[in-house]
Amino acid sequence: MVKELIYTYFISLFILLIVTYRNRRSGLRISLKVFTSLLFVGIAFLGFRPLAFSFNYAYFIFAGLVFSALGDLLLGFTHNASYKDNSMLRDGIIAFSLAHITFISGFNIIQLFTQYLLLFIPLGAATLFILLTRPKLIDTGNLRLPLVLYSFIIITMVLTALNTNMSLLIIGALCFIVSDIILGIAFLYGEKHRFLPVLNLLIYYIGQLCLALFLFK
């Protein structure tokens, strides 16, 4: 069952990448994106069930993947839209923030967060925010504050993942943040460089698969 789901996951992802590159109808792209996201939730669920009663972190990681799928649905409606006055993007940021908070909780159960890592959060968040919202590139409109908070949350998630020393979690977290940076650039240049949205999706879904497969440990 797991192998079949993983095969289906890669087939769905491959079709999604083609549709995204060719800039086909948004309805088809959104449907494929939601379906692919539901697949990583389904894969995670198969690994979550035997862990749920023995390892508390499994609840948080699984919940994080569910919130991520919700964020995918919301962001699916922001294709070719600007940051400004976009309620779907705002709601997507909220959903992914909740995902990262639950990931942080789960990772912290696996390995307690060490205090020295706190020193890197402000620096990392500031760097990420600058990359995502350079004034000459992107008008963030009324989403500047949510993006600042999101930057702090995702940097904390990445640092807690690094602190676990678990390869699947580290790869998943790094893919998440790299895909976010590419997404920010794609909002501006996606029409001119169609490979950017494709690269964003590819890296993101590889990361989500890594997080889902961790629940089989």
Contacts in CASP RR format, 6 or more apart in sequence:
PFRMAT RR
TARGET T0000
AUTHOR 0000-0000-0000
METHOD contacts of the structure
MODEL  1
MVKELIYTYFISLFILLIVTYRNRRSGLRISLKVFTSLLFVGIAFLGFRP
LAFSFNYAYFIFAGLVFSALGDLLLGFTHNASYKDNSMLRDGIIAFSLAH
ITFISGFNIIQLFTQYLLLFIPLGAATLFILLTRPKLIDTGNLRLPLVLY
SFIIITMVLTALNTNMSLLIIGALCFIVSDIILGIAFLYGEKHRFLPVLN
LLIYYIGQLCLALFLFK
1 46 0 8 1.000
2 43 0 8 1.000
2 46 0 8 1.000
2 47 0 8 1.000
2 216 0 8 1.000
5 39 0 8 1.000
5 42 0 8 1.000
5 43 0 8 1.000
5 46 0 8 1.000
6 43 0 8 1.000
6 209 0 8 1.000
8 39 0 8 1.000
9 36 0 8 1.000
9 39 0 8 1.000
9 40 0 8 1.000
9 43 0 8 1.000
9 205 0 8 1.000
9 209 0 8 1.000
12 32 0 8 1.000
12 35 0 8 1.000
12 36 0 8 1.000
12 39 0 8 1.000
13 36 0 8 1.000
13 201 0 8 1.000
13 202 0 8 1.000
13 205 0 8 1.000
15 32 0 8 1.000
16 29 0 8 1.000
16 32 0 8 1.000
16 33 0 8 1.000
16 36 0 8 1.000
16 201 0 8 1.000
17 198 0 8 1.000
17 201 0 8 1.000
17 202 0 8 1.000
19 28 0 8 1.000
19 29 0 8 1.000
19 32 0 8 1.000
20 29 0 8 1.000
20 194 0 8 1.000
20 197 0 8 1.000
20 198 0 8 1.000
20 201 0 8 1.000
21 194 0 8 1.000
21 195 0 8 1.000
21 197 0 8 1.000
21 198 0 8 1.000
23 194 0 8 1.000
26 76 0 8 1.000
26 77 0 8 1.000
26 79 0 8 1.000
29 76 0 8 1.000
29 79 0 8 1.000
30 73 0 8 1.000
30 76 0 8 1.000
30 77 0 8 1.000
33 72 0 8 1.000
33 73 0 8 1.000
33 76 0 8 1.000
33 201 0 8 1.000
34 69 0 8 1.000
34 72 0 8 1.000
34 73 0 8 1.000
36 205 0 8 1.000
37 68 0 8 1.000
37 69 0 8 1.000
37 72 0 8 1.000
37 73 0 8 1.000
37 208 0 8 1.000
38 69 0 8 1.000
40 65 0 8 1.000
40 68 0 8 1.000
40 69 0 8 1.000
40 205 0 8 1.000
40 208 0 8 1.000
40 209 0 8 1.000
40 211 0 8 1.000
40 212 0 8 1.000
41 65 0 8 1.000
41 66 0 8 1.000
41 69 0 8 1.000
41 212 0 8 1.000
42 212 0 8 1.000
43 209 0 8 1.000
43 212 0 8 1.000
43 213 0 8 1.000
44 61 0 8 1.000
44 62 0 8 1.000
44 65 0 8 1.000
44 211 0 8 1.000
44 212 0 8 1.000
44 215 0 8 1.000
45 62 0 8 1.000
46 216 0 8 1.000
47 58 0 8 1.000
47 212 0 8 1.000
47 215 0 8 1.000
47 216 0 8 1.000
48 58 0 8 1.000
48 59 0 8 1.000
48 61 0 8 1.000
48 62 0 8 1.000
48 215 0 8 1.000
51 58 0 8 1.000
51 215 0 8 1.000
52 58 0 8 1.000
52 59 0 8 1.000
55 109 0 8 1.000
56 106 0 8 1.000
56 109 0 8 1.000
57 106 0 8 1.000
57 107 0 8 1.000
57 109 0 8 1.000
57 110 0 8 1.000
58 215 0 8 1.000
59 106 0 8 1.000
60 102 0 8 1.000
60 103 0 8 1.000
60 105 0 8 1.000
60 106 0 8 1.000
60 109 0 8 1.000
61 102 0 8 1.000
61 103 0 8 1.000
61 106 0 8 1.000
61 211 0 8 1.000
61 214 0 8 1.000
61 215 0 8 1.000
62 215 0 8 1.000
63 99 0 8 1.000
63 102 0 8 1.000
64 98 0 8 1.000
64 99 0 8 1.000
64 100 0 8 1.000
64 102 0 8 1.000
64 103 0 8 1.000
65 99 0 8 1.000
65 208 0 8 1.000
65 211 0 8 1.000
65 212 0 8 1.000
66 99 0 8 1.000
67 95 0 8 1.000
67 96 0 8 1.000
67 98 0 8 1.000
67 99 0 8 1.000
67 102 0 8 1.000
68 95 0 8 1.000
68 96 0 8 1.000
68 99 0 8 1.000
68 208 0 8 1.000
70 92 0 8 1.000
70 95 0 8 1.000
71 91 0 8 1.000
71 92 0 8 1.000
71 95 0 8 1.000
71 96 0 8 1.000
71 99 0 8 1.000
74 88 0 8 1.000
74 89 0 8 1.000
74 91 0 8 1.000
74 92 0 8 1.000
74 95 0 8 1.000
75 88 0 8 1.000
75 89 0 8 1.000
75 92 0 8 1.000
76 88 0 8 1.000
77 88 0 8 1.000
78 86 0 8 1.000
78 88 0 8 1.000
78 89 0 8 1.000
79 197 0 8 1.000
80 190 0 8 1.000
80 191 0 8 1.000
81 88 0 8 1.000
81 89 0 8 1.000
81 187 0 8 1.000
82 138 0 8 1.000
82 139 0 8 1.000
82 187 0 8 1.000
83 89 0 8 1.000
83 133 0 8 1.000
83 138 0 8 1.000
83 139 0 8 1.000
83 140 0 8 1.000
83 141 0 8 1.000
83 143 0 8 1.000
83 147 0 8 1.000
83 187 0 8 1.000
84 139 0 8 1.000
84 140 0 8 1.000
84 141 0 8 1.000
84 142 0 8 1.000
84 143 0 8 1.000
85 141 0 8 1.000
85 142 0 8 1.000
86 143 0 8 1.000
89 143 0 8 1.000
90 143 0 8 1.000
90 146 0 8 1.000
93 143 0 8 1.000
93 146 0 8 1.000
93 147 0 8 1.000
93 150 0 8 1.000
94 146 0 8 1.000
96 150 0 8 1.000
96 154 0 8 1.000
97 146 0 8 1.000
97 149 0 8 1.000
97 150 0 8 1.000
97 153 0 8 1.000
100 150 0 8 1.000
100 153 0 8 1.000
100 154 0 8 1.000
100 156 0 8 1.000
100 157 0 8 1.000
100 176 0 8 1.000
101 153 0 8 1.000
103 157 0 8 1.000
103 160 0 8 1.000
103 161 0 8 1.000
103 173 0 8 1.000
103 211 0 8 1.000
104 153 0 8 1.000
104 156 0 8 1.000
104 157 0 8 1.000
104 160 0 8 1.000
107 113 0 8 1.000
107 157 0 8 1.000
107 160 0 8 1.000
107 161 0 8 1.000
107 163 0 8 1.000
107 164 0 8 1.000
107 169 0 8 1.000
108 160 0 8 1.000
110 164 0 8 1.000
110 166 0 8 1.000
110 169 0 8 1.000
111 160 0 8 1.000
111 163 0 8 1.000
111 164 0 8 1.000
111 165 0 8 1.000
113 159 0 8 1.000
113 160 0 8 1.000
113 163 0 8 1.000
114 163 0 8 1.000
117 159 0 8 1.000
117 160 0 8 1.000
117 162 0 8 1.000
117 163 0 8 1.000
120 155 0 8 1.000
120 159 0 8 1.000
121 152 0 8 1.000
121 155 0 8 1.000
121 156 0 8 1.000
121 159 0 8 1.000
122 152 0 8 1.000
124 151 0 8 1.000
124 155 0 8 1.000
125 148 0 8 1.000
125 151 0 8 1.000
125 152 0 8 1.000
125 155 0 8 1.000
126 151 0 8 1.000
128 151 0 8 1.000
128 154 0 8 1.000
128 155 0 8 1.000
128 177 0 8 1.000
128 180 0 8 1.000
128 181 0 8 1.000
129 147 0 8 1.000
129 148 0 8 1.000
129 151 0 8 1.000
131 181 0 8 1.000
132 138 0 8 1.000
132 147 0 8 1.000
132 151 0 8 1.000
132 180 0 8 1.000
132 181 0 8 1.000
132 184 0 8 1.000
133 140 0 8 1.000
133 144 0 8 1.000
133 147 0 8 1.000
137 185 0 8 1.000
137 188 0 8 1.000
138 184 0 8 1.000
138 187 0 8 1.000
138 188 0 8 1.000
140 147 0 8 1.000
154 176 0 8 1.000
154 177 0 8 1.000
154 180 0 8 1.000
155 177 0 8 1.000
157 173 0 8 1.000
157 176 0 8 1.000
158 173 0 8 1.000
158 174 0 8 1.000
158 176 0 8 1.000
158 177 0 8 1.000
161 169 0 8 1.000
161 170 0 8 1.000
161 172 0 8 1.000
161 173 0 8 1.000
161 174 0 8 1.000
162 170 0 8 1.000
162 173 0 8 1.000
164 170 0 8 1.000
166 214 0 8 1.000
168 210 0 8 1.000
168 211 0 8 1.000
168 213 0 8 1.000
168 214 0 8 1.000
168 217 0 8 1.000
169 210 0 8 1.000
169 211 0 8 1.000
169 214 0 8 1.000
171 206 0 8 1.000
171 207 0 8 1.000
171 210 0 8 1.000
172 206 0 8 1.000
172 207 0 8 1.000
172 208 0 8 1.000
172 210 0 8 1.000
172 211 0 8 1.000
175 203 0 8 1.000
175 204 0 8 1.000
175 206 0 8 1.000
175 207 0 8 1.000
175 208 0 8 1.000
175 210 0 8 1.000
176 204 0 8 1.000
176 207 0 8 1.000
176 208 0 8 1.000
178 203 0 8 1.000
179 200 0 8 1.000
179 201 0 8 1.000
179 203 0 8 1.000
179 204 0 8 1.000
179 207 0 8 1.000
182 196 0 8 1.000
182 199 0 8 1.000
182 200 0 8 1.000
182 203 0 8 1.000
183 200 0 8 1.000
185 196 0 8 1.000
186 193 0 8 1.000
186 196 0 8 1.000
186 197 0 8 1.000
186 200 0 8 1.000
189 196 0 8 1.000
190 196 0 8 1.000
190 197 0 8 1.000
END
